[in-house]
Amino acid sequence: MMRAVKRPGVKSGNKRARHGSVPVMPSPEQIADTVNRYISLVAKGSADDLVELFADDATVEDPVGGKVHIGRQAIRGFYSAVDNVERECELVTLRVAGHEAAFQFRLTVIAGDHRMMIEPIDVMAFGDDGKVTAMKAYWSADNVTQL
Amino acid sequence: MMRAVKRPGVKSGNKRARHGSVPVMPSPEQIADTVNRYISLVAKGSADDLVELFADDATVEDPVGGKVHIGRQAIRGFYSAVDNVERECELVTLRVAGHEAAFQFRLTVIAGDHRMMIEPIDVMAFGDDGKVTAMKAYWSADNVTQL
């Protein structure tokens, strides 16, 4: 990253847009919007809502090193665990680069008086239509805190 | 991640080690050590030092969406930009999962009275020998701050 630090702003997407040709899709703003919507759905949405963000043949590996869920049906099954769980979720840090994003977030799962917090870093890749084509979640038991 | 939150500690690597078979390599501790060494070398090391962390056929994409540097010679060239630059670097957050890591860090580049800070999220994959096989850095001009 050192060279680029000396020349900040070398975003090929922006350049192409400035030159009047077809802008690169999805834009950084679209990617950021989708990540924010993902976080809000992890907090308050259903598995059906969440799966709408993903491409038909998307993959989800959560955590990295675990099973890879392939396709919307498998992904819906993975997220169906959220449907009856009280939880809170907030974005901590977001980085958008190219057609991808990396972000840290904080998920709190609430069961009566018991609260469990997990703080993963997720990476997502996006297709031209803005759908998530791949998600990988980086976390382990070390990143789970009993509150 | 919701299912796994309900059953924290499902680390197949640890299980295999406990059962006396060959432990998964590299271990989370080895991966964390390599990330910490990477950060200390980005702060104070040379391109020659940095490239020693990478496998022969490793790839570096920094930033994501930019040129992919393939192999140690190209990677040494990429990092050679650090050799004569005064800088500081510190790890902010580290997540290790499977044979990969995601981490946020803070790099400050110093030129006389001028300081520029950049805070990427990097992702690294590791081979069985603990060398970095792939690095991707998530950042854009939005994550560069003039101090």
Interface residues (C-beta under 8 A of the other chain):
Chain A: M1 M2 R3 A4 V5 K6 P8 G9 V10 K11 S12 G13 P28 D62 P63 V64 G65 G66 F78 Y79 A81 V82 V85 R87 T93 R95 V96 A97 G98 H99 E100 A101 A102 F103 Q104 L107 V109 M116 I118 E119 P120 I121 V123 K136 A137 Y138 W139 S140 A141 D142 N143 V144
Chain B: M1 M2 R3 A4 V5 K6 P8 G9 V10 K11 S12 G13 P28 D62 P63 V64 G65 G66 F78 Y79 A81 V82 V85 R87 T93 R95 V96 A97 G98 H99 E100 A101 A102 F103 Q104 L107 V109 M116 I118 E119 P120 I121 V123 K136 A137 Y138 W139 S140 A141 D142 N143 V144
